């Protein structure tokens, strides 16, 4: 097996063990392999090892990988998730080529994605990004505004609001990590009380996946632990 395949199996085993330790069904914790900055060959290795969902931050880089994978391995059930900041001039390509968008942080962007989603494709799965730690440098709606924005997004055609996403302020302590993820989970529960059937908490990365699983993550965004350091010579 390739190093990527070995890493992938180790991450999946870690997720299973953490879920069991938290009293959760491991099947309820999905894995999104964050392949940004890594070549299409790395994605292909992971896909051939069984990984289906891949997260990309940079549109042009992602579109090239999508093209290459469609040529080299059209039989593989690869699902593409956009997880980076979204500019208005990028929404059409995102709406046309991705199955999920995790980084919607304002109604205007959601409206463009809805209007530009090809009608022959299934609804575009959406996560509302929340600035759960209130960092000035981070994208995302403020927690107190999330419910109102979520209700507006949920009313748009051609989109399916699935849940919330956050990138909390980095913290080395397990309790601090859990507190941030707990806030997102509680916010999701509050929004569900408005009648929105949210089923996704996109939270947790390589450095804090244990805390995220303990607080209810349903989709971990893992890159380094699968593909290696992003300074790795390709």
C-alpha positions in Angstrom: 0.0 0.0 0.0 1.0 3.6 -0.5 1.9 5.9 2.4 -1.3 7.8 1.8 -3.3 4.6 2.0 -1.5 3.6 5.2 -2.2 7.1 6.7 -5.8 6.9 5.6 -6.4 3.6 7.4 -4.6 4.9 10.5 -6.9 8.0 10.5 -10.0 5.9 10.1 -8.9 3.6 12.9 -8.3 6.6 15.1 -11.8 8.0 14.3 -13.4 4.7 15.1 -11.6 4.4 18.5 -12.5 8.0 19.4 -16.1 7.6 18.5 -16.4 4.4 20.6 -14.7 6.2 23.5 -17.2 9.0 23.2 -20.1 6.6 23.2 -20.9 7.3 19.5 -21.5 5.1 16.5 -18.4 5.4 14.3 -20.6 5.4 11.2 -21.9 8.8 12.3 -18.5 10.4 11.9 -17.6 11.1 8.3 -14.1 11.9 6.9 -13.4 14.7 4.4 -9.9 14.4 3.1 -8.6 17.9 2.6 -6.4 17.7 -0.5 -5.7 21.3 -1.1 -2.1 21.9 -2.4 -1.6 18.2 -3.0 -1.5 16.9 -6.6 -4.2 14.9 -8.4 -2.1 11.8 -8.0 -2.4 12.1 -4.2 -6.2 12.3 -4.5 -6.2 9.3 -6.8 -4.2 7.3 -4.3 -6.6 8.1 -1.5 -9.6 7.4 -3.7 -8.3 4.1 -4.8 -7.8 3.3 -1.1 -11.5 3.9 -0.5 -11.8 7.6 0.3 -14.7 9.3 -1.5 -15.1 12.8 -0.1 -12.3 15.4 -0.8 -12.1 19.0 0.3 -10.6 21.8 -1.7 -9.9 25.5 -0.8 -8.7 26.9 -4.1 -11.0 26.8 -7.1 -8.7 26.7 -10.1 -6.5 24.0 -8.4 -9.6 22.0 -7.6 -11.1 22.3 -11.1 -7.9 20.8 -12.5 -8.0 17.9 -10.1 -11.6 17.3 -10.9 -10.7 17.2 -14.6 -7.8 14.8 -14.1 -9.8 12.4 -11.9 -12.6 12.3 -14.4 -10.1 11.3 -17.1 -8.0 8.9 -15.1 -10.6 7.2 -12.9 -14.1 8.0 -14.0 -15.3 4.9 -12.2 -14.3 6.1 -8.8 -17.2 7.6 -6.7 -15.4 10.9 -5.9 -17.3 13.6 -4.1 -15.9 17.2 -4.1 -16.5 19.6 -1.3 -15.5 23.3 -1.5 -14.2 24.5 1.9 -12.4 27.8 1.1 -13.4 31.5 1.1 -15.9 32.2 -1.7 -15.7 35.3 -4.0 -18.7 36.3 -6.0 -17.0 35.7 -9.3 -16.3 32.0 -8.3 -19.8 30.9 -7.5 -20.8 29.7 -10.9 -17.9 27.2 -11.2 -18.4 26.1 -7.6 -22.2 25.5 -8.2 -21.4 23.5 -11.3 -18.6 21.2 -10.1 -19.1 20.6 -6.4 -21.5 18.5 -4.3 -21.0 20.4 -1.1 -20.0 23.9 0.0 -18.9 24.3 3.6 -17.9 27.9 3.6 -21.1 29.9 2.9 -21.0 32.9 5.2 -23.5 35.3 3.8 -26.9 35.2 2.1 -25.6 36.9 -1.1 -23.2 34.0 -1.8 -25.9 31.4 -1.1 -28.3 33.2 -3.5 -25.7 33.1 -6.3 -25.0 29.4 -5.7 -28.7 28.7 -5.8 -29.3 30.6 -9.0 -26.2 29.1 -10.7 -26.7 25.4 -9.7 -27.5 23.5 -12.9 -31.1 22.2 -12.7 -30.1 18.7 -13.8 -27.9 18.3 -10.7 -29.1 17.4 -7.2 -29.4 20.3 -4.8 -26.1 21.7 -3.6 -25.4 20.7 0.0 -24.6 23.7 2.1 -22.9 24.3 5.5 -23.2 27.8 7.0 -19.8 28.8 8.3 -19.9 30.3 11.8 -17.1 32.4 13.3 -17.5 30.5 16.6 -14.4 32.1 18.3 -15.2 35.7 17.1 -11.8 36.1 15.5 -11.4 39.2 13.3 -9.3 37.3 10.8 -11.8 34.5 10.3 -14.7 34.2 7.9 -18.2 33.2 9.1 -21.4 34.6 10.4 -21.5 35.6 14.1 -23.2 33.1 16.3 -26.0 35.5 17.1 -26.8 36.0 13.4 -26.6 32.3 12.4 -30.2 31.4 12.8 -31.5 34.2 10.7 -29.1 33.6 7.9 -29.7 29.8 8.1 -33.5 30.4 7.7 -32.9 32.5 4.6 -30.5 30.0 3.0 -32.9 27.1 3.7 -35.6 28.9 1.7 -33.5 29.1 -1.5 -34.2 26.6 -4.3 -31.5 24.3 -5.6 -29.7 24.3 -2.2 -30.0 21.9 0.8 -28.8 23.4 4.0 -27.2 20.5 5.9 -25.5 22.1 8.9 -22.8 24.3 10.3 -19.1 24.6 9.8 -16.5 26.3 12.0 -12.7 26.7 12.3 -12.2 27.6 16.0 -9.3 29.5 17.3 -6.3 27.1 17.6 -5.9 25.7 21.1 -3.6 23.0 22.5 -5.8 22.1 25.4 -8.5 19.4 25.0 -11.0 21.3 27.2 -10.6 24.6 25.3 -11.0 22.7 22.0 -14.2 21.0 23.3 -15.7 24.3 24.5 -15.5 25.8 21.0 -17.0 22.7 19.4 -19.7 22.5 22.1 -20.7 26.1 21.2 -21.2 25.1 17.6 -23.2 22.0 18.5 -25.4 24.0 20.8 -26.0 26.6 18.1 -26.9 23.8 15.7 -29.5 22.5 18.2 -30.9 26.0 18.6 -31.3 26.4 14.8 -33.0 23.0 14.6 -35.5 24.2 17.1 -36.6 26.7 14.3 -37.6 23.7 12.3 -34.6 23.3 10.1 -33.5 19.6 9.8 -29.8 20.1 10.1 -27.8 16.9 10.2 -24.1 18.0 9.7 -21.5 19.5 12.0 -18.4 20.1 9.9 -15.8 20.5 12.6 -12.4 19.1 13.6 -9.1 18.9 11.8 -5.9 16.8 12.3 -4.9 18.6 15.5 -8.3 18.6 17.3 -10.3 15.7 15.9 -10.6 14.0 19.3 -12.3 17.0 20.8 -14.5 17.4 17.7 -15.7 13.8 17.8 -16.4 14.1 21.6 -18.6 17.1 20.9 -20.6 15.6 18.0 -18.8 16.2 14.8 -20.3 14.4 11.8 -17.7 15.4 9.3 -14.0 15.9 10.1 -11.8 17.8 7.7 -8.4 16.0 7.8 -5.5 16.8 5.5 -2.1 16.6 7.1 -2.7 13.3 8.8 -3.6 11.7 5.5 -1.4 13.5 2.9 1.5 14.7 5.1 2.9 18.1 5.7 2.0 20.7 3.1 5.8 21.5 2.8 6.2 17.9 1.5 8.1 17.9 -1.8 5.7 16.8 -4.5 
